[in-house]
Amino acid sequence: MSERRVGAVPLVLASLAVISLTTLGANPAQADRVAETGWSCLVCGDAGTTDVLLNLLLFLPLGIGLRLLGWNGRRAVIAMALLSLGIEGTQAVLLAGRDASLSDLLTNSLGGAAGWWAWPHAANWRTRSLPQHRRGATLLIALSAMVWIATGWGLRPDGAAPSPWVGQPLHRWPGHDPFPGTLQRVMLNGIEVPNDRLASTPNLSDSVTLTLDLMRHEAATTDRPISLLRVVDADGRRQLSATQRGDALLLSARARASRWRVRTPVWRFEGAMTIPPDVPWQFSWRWRGGRVELRSGPLPGGSTQIRTIALSIGLGWVFVHPFAAAIGAPEPYRWTVLWLALFGVSIGWCLGWLPRREATSGAALTALLFAGASLATGLPVESVEVALLVGWLAVGIVGGWYIQQRR
């Protein structure tokens, strides 16, 4: 067996392991969302665009591995389609909260086919001409700038939804435990939220202010989700939600980017639900501009604790995160590092094949465009994010130079 085929075996095995881990687990908390989507849909649910992108990427390494093993295109695509069909059938019959769909079958197969087709072109990058390297670097820089500007525009509240809106406080959603207490009052941008239609539709286009007055009757918490509140529009789409998980409070409201059917951001405030039993308590959550803030304290007029989450252009991963991680949880900054690595290393790699002066100028332009996305949209850019991007650009450029020297 050739060295190339020997190296392909671990890639195929690793791809199959990742596919199994990400697709063959039950998710009861999503049972209500799954029930709303039909098997024949192509872009399914409110996060359909994200699901399509992730499904394309999921099978792409497997397609590369099968190409390295010497499989022809027809054989590889049929094998990956059959694998996807088996996964979808398992999800439909055995796994609660997993949405088997025609979209998954098609996008998995297409992603694998794209990997099979693209690998020779990527592997022969070193043989490309200087103009081709310039075009590749220019294209990646332009696409990255578009993503950063879209992040700055999209990470804002969105008030465009059909009315009337309906409040669902303490609704018993599948996979959720009941709240061990009472929800005494809910206000959304100054409008009361009953267990019924709202008297008028709140304007969330500029900011969101949600106030929850509640009382717990038990001090113990559970790791299972507890739905405190959902607000849905006239089409039944979730516009806003408040959920307890352990001692954390998770809040979510549709963003502008939700119109593109990507993931809706979730804000996580650790320890917020560690409150004494039988004490009236108020949470006031506000999302405006480049910050999300939670104020909490006993009623009436007790001391207030303030928690703040800063937003930035580097949080673009929230719209496509495969596991829907919440902003404010302990681990998300790692995803910001990886998100910026995706752009920095790939752009830097292309720049590394150019003359050094051009590579340096391209890296500087990339950093300026990243910062410029803030000026264009009003969403801040953290200085540490600029430093990370520049560092990843350097890694990519050095990698390109090193490979050139070994040609």
SVG drawing of the C-alpha trace seen along z (x, -y; Angstrom):
<svg xmlns="http://www.w3.org/2000/svg" viewBox="-54 -54 68 56">
<polyline fill="none" stroke="black" stroke-width="0.4" points="0.0,0.0 1.3,-3.5 2.3,-6.1 -0.7,-8.2 -3.2,-5.4 -1.6,-4.6 -2.1,-8.3 -5.7,-8.2 -6.8,-5.5 -6.5,-7.6 -8.3,-10.5 -11.2,-8.2 -11.4,-6.7 -11.2,-10.1 -13.9,-11.4 -16.2,-8.5 -15.7,-9.0 -16.5,-12.7 -19.6,-12.0 -20.8,-9.4 -20.3,-11.6 -22.1,-14.6 -25.0,-12.8 -25.8,-9.7 -26.8,-11.3 -30.3,-12.1 -31.2,-15.7 -34.6,-15.7 -34.5,-19.5 -34.8,-20.0 -37.9,-17.8 -40.3,-20.7 -38.2,-22.3 -37.8,-19.0 -41.6,-18.4 -42.0,-21.7 -39.8,-20.6 -40.8,-18.2 -38.5,-15.5 -38.7,-16.9 -37.4,-20.4 -34.2,-21.6 -33.3,-24.5 -35.0,-23.4 -36.0,-25.5 -34.8,-28.8 -31.2,-27.7 -31.5,-26.0 -28.6,-27.9 -26.2,-27.0 -27.3,-23.3 -26.7,-23.2 -23.2,-24.7 -22.3,-22.3 -23.5,-19.3 -21.5,-20.3 -18.3,-20.5 -19.1,-17.4 -18.5,-15.0 -15.9,-17.0 -12.9,-15.3 -14.4,-11.9 -14.5,-12.7 -10.8,-13.7 -9.9,-10.5 -11.8,-8.3 -10.0,-10.1 -6.6,-9.4 -7.6,-5.7 -8.0,-5.7 -11.9,-5.5 -13.4,-6.8 -16.0,-9.6 -19.0,-7.5 -18.1,-4.9 -17.2,-7.5 -20.4,-9.5 -22.6,-6.4 -20.9,-5.2 -21.3,-8.6 -24.9,-8.8 -25.7,-5.4 -23.9,-6.3 -25.9,-9.5 -29.1,-7.6 -28.3,-5.2 -27.7,-8.1 -30.9,-9.8 -32.9,-6.6 -31.4,-6.0 -32.2,-9.6 -35.8,-9.2 -36.5,-5.9 -34.2,-5.8 -33.0,-9.3 -35.3,-11.8 -34.8,-15.4 -32.8,-14.7 -34.3,-15.9 -33.9,-13.5 -34.4,-15.3 -33.8,-15.2 -31.6,-18.3 -29.2,-16.4 -28.9,-13.6 -28.2,-15.9 -25.8,-18.2 -23.8,-15.4 -23.4,-13.7 -22.6,-17.0 -20.0,-18.0 -18.3,-14.6 -18.3,-15.0 -16.8,-18.5 -14.0,-17.1 -13.3,-14.3 -13.2,-16.8 -11.3,-19.6 -8.5,-17.7 -6.2,-17.5 -6.7,-21.2 -5.7,-22.0 -2.8,-19.5 -1.4,-21.1 -1.4,-24.6 2.4,-24.8 2.4,-24.5 0.1,-27.5 1.4,-30.6 2.0,-33.9 -1.1,-35.6 -3.2,-32.6 -1.8,-33.0 -2.6,-36.7 -6.2,-36.0 -6.6,-33.4 -5.4,-35.7 -7.6,-38.6 -10.7,-36.4 -10.1,-35.1 -9.5,-38.6 -12.7,-39.9 -14.8,-37.0 -13.4,-37.5 -14.2,-41.2 -17.8,-40.4 -18.2,-37.9 -16.9,-40.5 -19.2,-43.2 -22.1,-40.8 -21.3,-39.9 -21.3,-43.5 -24.6,-44.2 -26.2,-40.9 -25.3,-40.9 -28.1,-43.4 -31.7,-42.8 -34.2,-42.2 -37.8,-43.5 -39.1,-42.5 -41.6,-39.8 -45.3,-39.3 -47.7,-40.1 -49.5,-39.4 -46.8,-38.0 -47.8,-35.4 -46.3,-35.0 -45.6,-31.5 -44.3,-31.9 -43.4,-28.6 -44.4,-26.6 -43.8,-22.9 -41.6,-22.2 -40.4,-18.7 -37.1,-17.9 -37.5,-20.7 -38.2,-20.5 -40.9,-22.7 -39.7,-25.8 -39.9,-25.2 -41.6,-28.5 -43.7,-31.3 -43.2,-33.8 -45.0,-36.9 -44.5,-39.5 -42.8,-39.8 -42.2,-43.0 -40.7,-43.3 -39.7,-46.8 -42.3,-48.2 -45.1,-45.8 -46.5,-43.2 -46.1,-39.6 -49.1,-37.5 -49.8,-33.8 -51.6,-34.9 -51.3,-37.5 -49.4,-40.7 -51.5,-43.8 -49.1,-45.3 -46.0,-44.1 -42.7,-45.5 -40.2,-47.3 -36.9,-45.4 -35.1,-46.9 -32.9,-49.1 -32.7,-47.3 -34.2,-44.6 -35.2,-45.1 -36.7,-42.1 -37.8,-42.1 -38.6,-38.9 -40.1,-39.1 -40.1,-35.6 -39.8,-33.5 -38.2,-30.1 -39.6,-27.7 -36.7,-25.4 -32.9,-26.1 -31.8,-23.0 -31.0,-23.3 -30.9,-20.7 -28.7,-20.3 -31.8,-19.8 -33.1,-22.9 -36.0,-24.8 -38.1,-27.0 -39.0,-30.2 -40.3,-32.1 -40.8,-32.1 -42.3,-34.7 -43.3,-33.6 -44.6,-35.6 -47.7,-35.0 -45.9,-32.3 -44.9,-30.5 -41.2,-31.4 -39.4,-32.0 -38.5,-35.7 -37.2,-35.6 -36.6,-33.0 -35.3,-32.7 -34.1,-29.3 -32.4,-28.1 -29.7,-25.5 -28.1,-24.5 -27.4,-27.8 -27.0,-29.7 -29.6,-31.9 -29.7,-31.7 -31.4,-34.5 -32.0,-34.7 -33.6,-37.1 -33.7,-37.0 -30.9,-38.9 -30.8,-40.6 -28.7,-37.7 -31.5,-35.3 -33.2,-36.5 -30.5,-34.5 -31.6,-31.4 -28.4,-31.1 -28.2,-30.3 -29.7,-32.9 -27.2,-34.0 -27.7,-32.8 -26.3,-34.8 -25.3,-32.8 -25.0,-34.4 -23.3,-31.9 -24.6,-31.7 -27.5,-34.1 -30.1,-31.6 -28.3,-31.0 -31.0,-32.9 -32.6,-32.2 -35.9,-30.4 -39.2,-32.2 -37.6,-35.6 -39.1,-37.8 -36.4,-38.4 -36.0,-40.6 -33.9,-40.0 -33.6,-42.9 -31.8,-41.9 -30.8,-44.5 -29.2,-44.0 -28.2,-47.2 -25.3,-48.1 -22.1,-46.4 -23.1,-45.1 -25.5,-42.7 -26.3,-43.4 -28.1,-41.6 -29.2,-43.2 -30.5,-41.0 -31.6,-41.6 -34.3,-41.0 -37.6,-42.9 -38.4,-45.5 -35.3,-47.7 -32.6,-45.4 -28.9,-45.5 -28.4,-44.9 -25.7,-42.7 -24.7,-43.7 -23.2,-41.3 -22.0,-42.5 -21.1,-40.7 -19.2,-42.7 -19.8,-42.1 -17.3,-42.3 -16.8,-41.4 -14.8,-38.4 -18.0,-36.7 -19.1,-35.7 -18.8,-32.1 -22.0,-32.3 -24.1,-32.1 -22.5,-28.8 -21.3,-27.1 -22.0,-23.4 -23.0,-22.9 -24.8,-26.3 -22.5,-27.5 -23.7,-30.4 -21.8,-33.7 -20.7,-34.2 -20.1,-30.6 -16.6,-29.7 -15.3,-28.2 -16.5,-30.5 -13.3,-32.6 -11.6,-29.5 -14.1,-29.5 -13.2,-33.1 -9.5,-32.1 -10.4,-29.2 -12.7,-31.5 -10.0,-34.0 -7.6,-31.2 -9.9,-30.1 -9.4,-33.4 -5.9,-34.3 -4.2,-31.0 -6.0,-30.5 -5.3,-34.1 -1.8,-34.0 -1.2,-30.7 -2.1,-32.3 -0.1,-35.4 2.9,-33.2 3.2,-32.3 3.6,-35.9 6.7,-38.1 7.4,-39.2 6.5,-42.9 3.1,-41.8 2.5,-39.4 3.2,-42.0 0.9,-44.5 -1.8,-41.9 -1.6,-41.1 -1.8,-44.8 -4.8,-45.2 -6.5,-42.2 -6.1,-43.6 -7.4,-47.0 -10.5,-45.5 -11.1,-43.6 -11.0,-46.8 -12.8,-48.7 -15.8,-46.3 -16.3,-48.0 -16.4,-51.4 -18.8,-50.3 -21.3,-48.6 -20.7,-50.2 -19.9,-46.9 -16.6,-47.1 -13.4,-45.2 -11.4,-44.0 -7.7,-44.8 -6.9,-41.2 -8.8,-40.0 -6.7,-42.2 -3.6,-40.8 -4.9,-37.2 -5.7,-37.8 -2.3,-39.2 -0.7,-36.3 -2.6,-33.8 -1.7,-35.6 1.9,-35.3 1.5,-31.6 0.0,-31.1 2.6,-33.3 5.5,-31.5 3.9,-28.2 3.6,-29.3 7.2,-30.5 8.4,-27.2 6.7,-25.1 8.1,-27.2 11.6,-26.7 11.2,-22.9 9.9,-22.8"/>
</svg>
